[in-house]
Amino acid sequence: MGCFIPLLAIISPRLALFAVWLFSDLLSRAFDDWIVPLIGFFLLPWTTLAYAVMWSVSSNGVEGFEWFIVILAFLADLSSYAASDSRRRSA
């Protein structure tokens, strides 16, 4: 299971989030309620997955360099939206 989720995340972050939700309690530990991961599943899947993983890495929540990883995931989400928008405009 340790290598399966990262490989799944490369293919599809939403599929990886679903697998994390199904097979572990990582999302319930990182988020207080269910609405934030649900919104993250649809809008910002890389960011949601990175935040949950960074939350599990540290003992005091997300802090320091871990925020850099979450910001990189946020930029990956934004770039996927920008790429789909540019493909839509060119077609």
C-alpha positions as CSV (number, residue, x, y, z in Angstrom):
1,M,0.0,0.0,0.0
2,G,2.9,2.3,0.7
3,C,4.0,2.6,-3.0
4,F,0.6,2.1,-4.5
5,I,-0.9,5.5,-3.5
6,P,2.0,7.6,-4.9
7,L,1.9,5.7,-8.2
8,L,-1.9,6.2,-8.3
9,A,-1.4,9.9,-7.6
10,I,0.8,10.3,-10.6
11,I,-2.0,8.9,-12.8
12,S,-4.9,10.6,-11.1
13,P,-4.9,12.6,-7.9
14,R,-8.7,12.1,-7.6
15,L,-8.3,8.3,-7.8
16,A,-5.5,8.5,-5.2
17,L,-7.8,10.6,-2.9
18,F,-10.5,8.1,-3.2
19,A,-8.1,5.3,-2.4
20,V,-6.8,7.2,0.6
21,W,-10.3,7.8,1.8
22,L,-11.3,4.2,1.3
23,F,-8.2,2.4,2.8
24,S,-6.9,4.8,5.5
25,D,-7.9,7.4,8.0
26,L,-5.5,10.0,6.6
27,L,-8.2,12.5,5.4
28,S,-10.1,12.3,8.7
29,R,-7.0,13.0,10.7
30,A,-6.0,16.0,8.5
31,F,-9.5,17.6,8.2
32,D,-12.0,18.2,10.9
33,D,-15.1,17.6,8.8
34,W,-16.0,15.9,5.5
35,I,-16.9,19.0,3.4
36,V,-13.4,20.3,2.9
37,P,-12.0,17.1,1.4
38,L,-15.1,16.7,-0.7
39,I,-14.7,20.2,-2.2
40,G,-11.0,19.5,-2.5
41,F,-11.7,16.3,-4.4
42,F,-13.6,18.3,-7.1
43,L,-11.7,21.6,-7.2
44,L,-8.1,21.1,-5.9
45,P,-7.2,17.4,-5.7
46,W,-3.4,17.8,-5.7
47,T,-3.6,20.4,-2.9
48,T,-6.0,18.3,-0.8
49,L,-3.8,15.2,-1.2
50,A,-0.6,17.1,-0.5
51,Y,-2.1,18.8,2.6
52,A,-3.3,15.4,4.0
53,V,0.1,13.8,3.4
54,M,2.0,16.7,4.9
55,W,-0.3,16.6,7.9
56,S,0.5,12.9,8.4
57,V,4.2,13.5,8.1
58,S,4.4,16.0,11.0
59,S,3.1,15.8,14.5
60,N,2.0,19.4,14.9
61,G,0.2,20.0,11.6
62,V,1.5,21.5,8.5
63,E,4.3,23.9,9.1
64,G,7.6,25.1,7.6
65,F,8.8,23.3,4.4
66,E,5.6,21.3,4.3
67,W,3.7,24.4,3.3
68,F,6.0,24.7,0.3
69,I,4.9,21.2,-0.8
70,V,1.3,22.2,-0.4
71,I,1.9,25.4,-2.4
72,L,3.5,23.4,-5.2
73,A,0.5,21.2,-5.3
74,F,-1.7,24.2,-5.5
75,L,0.3,25.5,-8.4
76,A,-0.1,22.1,-10.1
77,D,-3.8,22.4,-9.7
78,L,-3.8,25.9,-11.1
79,S,-1.6,24.8,-14.0
80,S,-4.0,22.0,-14.9
81,Y,-6.9,24.5,-15.1
82,A,-4.8,26.9,-17.2
83,A,-3.7,24.1,-19.6
84,S,-7.3,23.0,-20.1
85,D,-8.4,26.5,-20.6
86,S,-5.7,27.1,-23.3
87,R,-6.6,23.9,-25.0
88,R,-10.3,24.9,-25.0
89,R,-9.5,28.3,-26.5
90,S,-7.2,26.8,-29.3
91,A,-9.8,24.3,-30.4
